[in-house]
Amino acid sequence: MKYFKGIIQCKFCGKNYNYRFERQAVFICSGLKNYGKSFCPDSPRIKLDDLVYIINKHLELQGKEYSLEKTKLFIRDIKVRPGWEIVINYKDGTKSIWTPNEMIF
């Protein structure tokens, strides 16, 4: 999906995430996709719907409206870290942290 192209990075292997449709829209690590689990053993798939939900909630709390077309206006980068922690860094200096157990805005 062009709106997230080049802004989601895997901190396991350093490669970017790519859009893919697998019964639903997801992003997967290009290192995992191209080189296998021996290259990038623990990078999660990220559902587009989940990512949009988190970004929308964060911006809603700040009184801002979000749509996919505005992604690069608001998002600086997204880092996927060990422990399946996903950190969304916004251009205004704020961030959202998403782990399997919690979401922090």
Secondary structure by P-SEA (a helix, b strand, c coil): cccccccbbbccccbbbbbbbccccbbbbccccccccccccbbbbbbaaaaaaaaaaaaaaaccccccccccccccbbbbccccbbbbbcccccbbbbccccccc
